Amino acid sequence: MDLSLAVWRKSTASQGQGQCVEVAVFSDGVAVRDGKHPGGPALAFTPAEWDAFLAGAKDGEFDRPT
């Protein structure tokens, strides 16, 4: 995944907050990075890994314990 060609996006809810995760979508996967440190490292995921993460988030797998 060539991150030099990435088009990074962040949630409109985080605009101006300074604390966000940015996402770039590629044909061969997804990359995420810390919006406060755009020159820092990014994590890359295959489409299957990203889909599994999203499914887990939707199912509440990552919710904070009550």
Contacts in CASP RR format, 6 or more apart in sequence:
PFRMAT RR
TARGET T0000
AUTHOR 0000-0000-0000
METHOD contacts of the structure
MODEL  1
MDLSLAVWRKSTASQGQGQCVEVAVFSDGVAVRDGKHPGGPALAFTPAEW
DAFLAGAKDGEFDRPT
1 26 0 8 1.000
1 28 0 8 1.000
1 29 0 8 1.000
1 31 0 8 1.000
1 44 0 8 1.000
3 24 0 8 1.000
3 31 0 8 1.000
3 42 0 8 1.000
3 44 0 8 1.000
6 24 0 8 1.000
6 26 0 8 1.000
6 31 0 8 1.000
6 42 0 8 1.000
7 24 0 8 1.000
8 22 0 8 1.000
8 23 0 8 1.000
8 24 0 8 1.000
8 33 0 8 1.000
8 35 0 8 1.000
8 38 0 8 1.000
9 22 0 8 1.000
9 23 0 8 1.000
9 24 0 8 1.000
9 25 0 8 1.000
10 20 0 8 1.000
10 21 0 8 1.000
10 22 0 8 1.000
10 23 0 8 1.000
10 35 0 8 1.000
11 20 0 8 1.000
14 20 0 8 1.000
18 35 0 8 1.000
18 36 0 8 1.000
19 36 0 8 1.000
20 35 0 8 1.000
20 36 0 8 1.000
21 32 0 8 1.000
21 33 0 8 1.000
21 34 0 8 1.000
21 35 0 8 1.000
22 32 0 8 1.000
22 33 0 8 1.000
22 34 0 8 1.000
22 35 0 8 1.000
22 38 0 8 1.000
23 30 0 8 1.000
23 31 0 8 1.000
23 32 0 8 1.000
24 30 0 8 1.000
24 31 0 8 1.000
24 32 0 8 1.000
24 33 0 8 1.000
24 42 0 8 1.000
28 46 0 8 1.000
28 47 0 8 1.000
29 44 0 8 1.000
29 45 0 8 1.000
29 46 0 8 1.000
29 47 0 8 1.000
29 50 0 8 1.000
30 44 0 8 1.000
30 45 0 8 1.000
30 47 0 8 1.000
30 50 0 8 1.000
31 42 0 8 1.000
31 43 0 8 1.000
31 44 0 8 1.000
31 45 0 8 1.000
32 42 0 8 1.000
32 43 0 8 1.000
32 45 0 8 1.000
33 39 0 8 1.000
33 40 0 8 1.000
33 41 0 8 1.000
33 42 0 8 1.000
33 43 0 8 1.000
34 40 0 8 1.000
45 53 0 8 1.000
56 62 0 8 1.000
END
